[in-house]
Each structure stands twice: as C-alpha cells, then as structure tokens.
Amino acid sequence: MDFSLTDHQKLIRDTVRQFMETEVRPLVKELERDEKFPLDLLQKLGEMGCCGMLTPEEWGGAGMDTVSYVLMLEEVSRVYTAMSTALGVTNSAVQAPLNQFGSEAQKQKYLKRLASGEILGAFCLTEAAAGSDAAGIQTTATRCDAHPERGEGSAFCYRLNGAKTWVTNGAHAGLYIVFAKTDASAGGKGIAAFLVEPTFKGFKMGRHEDKMGQRSSPSVEILLSDCEVPAANRLGEEGQGLKIALSALDGGRIGIAAQAVGLAQGALDESIKYAKQRRAFGKSISEFQAIQWMIADMQTELEAARNLTYHAAWGKDFGKPMGSAASKAKLYASEMANRVAYKAVQIHGSVGYSRETDVERMYRDARVIPIYEGTSEVQRMIIARDLLGK
C-alpha cells in the first residue's frame, strides 16, 4: 500500500502553499476585520488552475485527480478557511454536477468560465425549513410560455418561486444551481435542477447572514419571484434533481474534510510556535507535559483525519463507492478540527481569546464544518446504513 504523493501532487501542494503564505497570509486580518470577499485572490488562484481542478481540460479545467484537489484545499484552509469554502463550492458543488449531467451547450456556455475562475458558482439547495431533509424543499418550478425574442431556443421556460438560504458565494456568483420541485406531490422524485444566472428576471439577492465565523465567505439568501429560466437551462431531467444534489454533496464532503484538515494543521502550527515562544515559571511552556500531551493528541487526530480524507479521495479517483468513505472522512475530520482548534486556544491561554490571534479565528471558523454539506448526524446515518446494508 503506497501512501506517498507523486512529484506532481507535491508540486501542486508546494505551489499553493507558497501563494497562500506570500499573497494571502499578510491580508488575512484585514479581510477578516472588513468581512471582505477575496475575489481578486480567488481569481489569481483561478489563473493557477485552482478554480477548476476537477474539470476536464477540454472544458478549460486542470483535469486533476481528487487527491491533488484535496491537497489544494488543505493548503488554502491552513491559512484562510473562508477562501477554501468558496473554492470548494465552485469546484465540487457546481462544476462537478455540471460536468456530469450538463448538456454540451451548457458546458460550453458555463463550464469554461467557471473552470478559469472568470465566474464563481453557487449551490442553492438549503431553505429555511429544509436543511438535512433535502426532499422537503418548497421552492417550485412551473412551466410557462417562452419568449422567442430572447433566443432561448426552446418552446417553454420555467418560473421558479421560493427562497434559498445559506448560499455560499451567493453575493458574487455568476451561476447558481437551484433546486426546485416541478411536481410537489412526488416528494424527492419531483425535484429538478436549474442553471440560473443572476441577471434572470425575478432573481433577487436577500439578506446576508451575520455569521460566527468564515466572515469573508458571505452566505446570503436568494429570492426567486417568478424567476424565468429557459428550459435549456434545466440541468438533467425533471425528477433528477435530488440525485444531482446528492452526487454533488458526496464529492463535496471530501473537500470539506480536506478543509477541516487544513484548518487543524494551521491551528497546530500556531500552537507549536506559540508553545516554544511563551515562557512561564522560568521555562518554555513546551516543556510542560500538559502542553506536550495536547500537541501530541492534536497531531495524532490530524493524521488520522488526513488519512481518511486521502483514502476517500483515492477511492473516488478509482471509482470506489463514495457515500460511506466520504461521510467517514467528513465526520471525523470536521469534529477533529473543532477539538484541535479548542486545544489551540487553550494552549494560547488568554491571548488565544483575542481577535489578534489566528487561533481565535480558526476556533470560530471550525464550528460550521460539522454542519454544512451534511451534519455529523447525517454522516453517521449514512455510515450506519452502509454497514447495515440498508
């Protein structure tokens, strides 16, 4: 069993690490304070291929393997988790389903622009009363007469009505995958997916969430009031929406696990550095057994999560069943990141409670990771069902 990275994977990791250290780290405190979305930095990463890592080269992407993608997200999150959230959504939650289920025309129109970083993608599934219960969404899509003068090239369009919440990249995206029910009586089997542009009639941005962490990654409400979407912008067939959403979430969970690993690595790095510098009772606190044991536990859990994440990424590349492996990686890594961030603040003591430290930000940023793209409870259900054969 070979756990070593290829030379190309190491090059990707090292290149992204250097960019994050030189271009991003000096700006993190300012971005966090001003809650500024780092669009220019994301576009620079797009020029490096990071906005379309999994998208095939024929559609403008880098055509990389999933392990390379995980390495990229890990390095970004190690410095600034909010940026990795934006990258994860546009890569796996938007481009992956568009590549898998999209028509040639849809790929030609949107995929190349997404892969280059020219535009970002957003994933619109969650609603105020439908989070873990994705089949419970209330947004509707009804057929209506098209407008031939607009050149949609189809005999009908859809009118979308409803509201989506917690939309990552929502304030800056150029394309939104929106899930809506075309048949309310069919439950999860009556959902369809639509490619929606922010310029479409009836599309409106609602309120911004005032969040605990990841404050430079805006989460917004999207309001759809008779939003007109050409039939040519339906992704897949009617009734395929839930399948499309779940496939995107399966792959996305590997990215979330990588994000958690990166955040935890950053918290551990800061803790080791501080423990060596801080002195108490006449010596470095790194000499105290209590501190050493916390650091040892942090590293051990981090390596366990990293191996689960890399294994899930490897399995995806080799066509292994995804659900349970991705869920195990996401479950353990997300909860591990919170334990590691907690210990990092504890090692820093009172200064760790100050907004001047990176670990204070990491502590807040970590809390959402066991929640989004499937809560820990949902991951446990998926793992249990796999074990029990259900």
Steps between C-alpha positions, in 0.01 A plus 500: 500500500663824382411817692760720331409800285614527141746771401219684321278490809786633713552781249133598522511496879820705518387752237170569677677514837741763373216708355301487821799594714621788282181638345224420749634471855605867522141601413302259718447730799382783274266272304358360822455841662329651196310182410630546147453226243845426351385493138829626356695233686258230388543615141878469540448146624277450196790598278699226675229245417348478849148606400452206264729228628261210440357629172640331185751694292264503201272727704776728621576323825820355636373141478670406827442201723303534824808458721656806335176690557504401867860618534406838353206551735707390797768760430246778446311416819820482703538875448143622444205262522248745352682486165493122493121507547457717191733274300335180619153612395593620153713189434304207636146624571456680167749389236491130586123458446512731197771281348314179583142596413533805276437513126773594256342844460486555876863401542605724215311794647593466866763238580798668338426830673466324836817295457710806419370693799338760276178435693427314822224249554243474782294202618141577602337210681449601864184681605379636832295184560710253300860432599588136562160407351587598144183340364300745710582808294205725418637697204290424191564498126203521265505495122405815315507637146846598378599830345640422153639851466745420781651218300454226757459246222220307669122500497461563872673625809463451875390746765675443832346619826650466844795598716839337557712564808866467597617532140881502496646732234145629461598867494765453232401199287444507127307172497266338752384139504149529642290202606122526475197272488330452167256256662425579864304176547800280405722595795870448429417353158342825389811720524689649208823701479536828311793714386405853598681822418471797737372716211191283444169676556363430847838423659584706806756488778365513855666549834855410595540268798686654794717197573721382783790409275622491139387859478682568173296225333155659475192284546192665352134446436383464139145606421321362193180673397371367167865465405501408132743224405521366142427130462849469351633590845348201674787281618418138430140382484200584712510272803880473496558796729545313826739255334703793366505670839608189690774418249639851543488470879679163497799645319476826692536322833850392407581866442351596837715233667806648329396844620478369858843339472650824373344709776621254764851503354504879520382490863766242588772704328402809699487301824848354457643840414336667798593220743865541411489879543286535813680472831350430843655402829843561352476277193329452168146365539589239237695328779184440706348155461145641482591702190695212345207263541259746337735545204550123471125439499446777242758352265372142539138594428609719210692217335204264545268750332748567220527129422121459494477798265773384264352150496158636403660713227698202371183289497314762298779507242487121468122481478437359846155546664506852636231556761637327807868586443423866444272506804761340726761751389265796540366382837834434665693788344236763577468399865877461528550857378281629780691303764833618362386863480376477861838374617678768297310774683569326832874485430502871420316577824339843528674628186323224305172672583617817326402591145868576444583129480439260214379225732205712617385528137565130439292409805202691356557379144511135608159494662299493176697215343303220677180671380518592131490252210334253736506515879698250708172331584421449131850361440448247780172393340672445165782300658259289704277426202804389301606264780149364550437452129208743479 
